Amino acid sequence: MNRRRGHDEDDVYDRLHRKRRRVSENQEIEDRLESLILRVGEKSSSSLESNLEGLASVLEADLSTFRVKILRILTECAIRMPEKCTIYATLVGLLNAKNYNFGGEFVEYIVKTFKENLKTGKWNAARYCLRFISDLVNCHVLAASSLLTLLETLVDCANEDSVPQVRRDWFVFAVLSALPWVGRELYEKKESQLEHLLVTIEVFLNKRSKKHWPALKVWSADSPHLQEEYLDCLWAQIKKLRQDNWSEKHIPRPYLAFDSILCEALQHTLPAIQPPPHNDGDTYPMPRVIFRMFDYTDCPDGPVLPGAHSIERFLIEEHLHNILEAYHLERKECAAQLLCFPYKAKIPLEYCIVEVIFAELFNLPRPRYLEICYGSILIELCKLQPSTMPQVLAQASEILFLRIDTMNVACFDRFVTWFAYHLSNFQFRWSWDDWEGCLQLEADHPKPRFIREVLGKCLRLSYHQRIKDITPETFASLVPLKPEPIYKYSMEGAASLPGTEAAHQLVVNVRNKCTPEEALNVLRELPNPLREGEQPAAAQAAPHNPLKIDVFVQTLLNLGSKSISHSFAAISKFHYVFKILAESEEAQICVLRNVWELWQRHPQMVCVLVDKMLKTQIVECSAVATWLFSKEMASFFTHGYLWEVLHLTIDKMNKHVSKLSGELQEAREALARADSSSSDSEDESGSKKKKDQDKPTEEAVERMEERLEAAHMDQKRLFLIVFQRFIMILSEHLVRCDTDARDPDTHWYRSTVGRLRQVFLAHHEQVQKYSSTLETLLFTQDLDPHILDVFHQFVALTA
């Protein structure tokens, strides 16, 4: 009996060992297959055709064991590496020619993936999936008529009623962007059906609204390059391709080498595919405007830059965008991959790369990635290609500066930030004398304003004397002032100020490490200028004492002016005093005004301190917005740091709402999980007690709901304040100009309207929730058409 048990144990061990070995061997084979599929098409000593033929034979041999794995890898590779779409289509074509059943299974799998991507809103993946399906027609895997039926079904979605235009736009864009791959095949085999499809698309494009177009343009003027809406541009490129009999020179087509094999294969038909209907929660890709900075006249001798309406321009740009997407987290690798572009001998590559990177940087409403990502990639490109890339970038900077008069203010800010960052990496060297002509222009003109803002940003990356040294003396008026505090209680004539004595006493006490209560005692006897002439009891009832705030804020922050860390330490230690003095919104505005008066020569410090005060809840977001739009700040509206403060304030509010929303969602899910599993855990008393302790109560969830509702109300109030102040200040300007018979279209006015548009775009996801409230309360029909247009353009973005 004992021997038998021992024998059984040995037998079980052997079986387990064999199973582990088999699993290990299978895993090795799977990894090898994945590596082979991933790397096909990369540089190799063998030709692509022989590699494809060999890989097809390897995969066919392993189909019986690894069929599901092969289906998944091929599909994922084609979607994640769309530039190799034709290679994977050829591979599927060869496998289909060898094994018809596998071809049918692959068609089922890719259709299932396509439908899943549509259902889950993975729009880019769905578009690349459709492209791959289209390319399978070239490899005789799918019948052309079957694909045309699918394309017609997708275009029919563009004629749906009561759905957002962005949904209809996407389906048309997906179909148009697949045609460069399969257009020639459809033209040769199903010309009349293809023409009918194109006519349907043209009818849709002619009647669609483009109200959003001006809001997304980098430049308001269309000279020298037309800033085209993305669907219009692609349609023009497809029409040009049709004129050229659907012949293009960019897409590699390895399946042509296997035509004799592929044409013998049996074809499959696609099942009926019905896109999922629109649901209210669905989001779609936003419309875009195609960025154009160069044409063939800007490029020196060498390969010619394809025209704006050639399909090659679309294909090259999309390929470069895909490289950025794949490698943007590794700047060195990204730069190397961009410069290794496979068709670089046919195009002026440096110009194409620079245009695509600036297209991403200036993308509205926001860039895909952090702005510094693009700056760091451009620096790596200059290092890798020092003979050409710096010159192309300098040329691009000149072009952008020449056209800056009509540049969107959000793009203006990004250009400023990038240019300052770029200069800081090249010892701040620039031929400033070439821009000397702008010194004759008004101070608010975009060109001198750009230089002023750039030098201000350079100051953040260097020090004041360095900035003075790098700029010619003629630019002295644009060089920022030395970033030092203006402490009024130590200036000439300070003795006559009412709070000077208390300020000096406070300096002594703080230096002697006084407590917050002792600091308040120093301020206690200061009179309240808001209640002058009233009885002491009435003075005590005043909402805030501006003199106390003045003395305390200016003195404390001046003592902490040595560095940002010193300022933060001072705020942290005397946080209690701030909270006592700044209980009301008016008091908080008074705090902010004093921060600005002290640090008006140091914009970065203003931004940092306001951010700190928001984080520590010394001031509310609504108080910051009200202060920024106060009359004394109107003359600084053309200074970028004011809007930096506004956006960080709105971002703070949005993050607060998002955090509360996430916490509530987690609590609801935890409560639902606990309720559903309560019956299962009745027998496990210890475990049940622990779960009950971790489970949020219904009362706690209700409190979280109340907090979120209050946060939503604060967010709505903040947006109402911001947009109401915009309307007031712009309307006052228009009325004043009308009264004085002056042209209202000043640089200040254009800049301020641009800032209004920037707020809409930068926070569009949050503002969209309140668009009906804004339309009812603020953006009414009696408003000036120029201001109202900005709102309508914003609404059209997701309409």
VENBELZI-V137609 format. One line per field, one symbol per residue. ss: DSSP state (@ for helix, = for strand, . for the rest). Layout:
# VENBELZI-V137609
ss: ???
This chain:
# VENBELZI-V137609
ss: .@@@@@@@@@@@@@@@@@@@@@@@@@@@@@@@@@@@@@@........@@@@@@@@@@@@@@@@@@@@@@@@@@@@@@@@@.@@@@@@@@@@@@@@@@@.@@@@@@@@@@@@@@@@@@@@@..@@@@@@@@@@@@@@@@...=.@@@@@@@@@@@@@@@@.....@@@@@@@@@@@@@@@@@@@@@@@@@.@@@@@@@@@@@@@@@@@.....@@@@..=.........=@@@@@@@@@@@@@@..........@@@@@@@@@.....=....................=......@@@............@@@@@@@@@@@@@@@@@...@@@@@@@@@....@@@..@@@@@@@@@@@@@.........@@@@@@@@@@@@@@....@@@@@@@@@@@@@@.@@@=.@@@@@@@@@@@@@@@@.......@@@@@@@@@.....@@@@@@@@@@@@@@@...@@@@@@@..@@@@@@.........@@@...@@@...@@@@@@@@@@@@....@@@@@@@@.....@@@....@@@@@.....@@@@@@@@@@@@@@....@@@@@@@@@@.@@@@@@@...@@@@@@@@@@@@@@@...@@@@@@@@@@@@@.....@@@@@@@@..@@@@@@...@@@@@@@@@@@@@@@@@@@@@@@@@@@@@@@@@@@@@@.......@@@@@@@@@@...@@@@@@@@@@@@@@@@@@@@@@@@@@@@@@@@@@@@@@@@@@.......@@@@@@@@@@@@@@@@.@@@@@@@@@@@@@@.......@@@@@@@@@@@@...
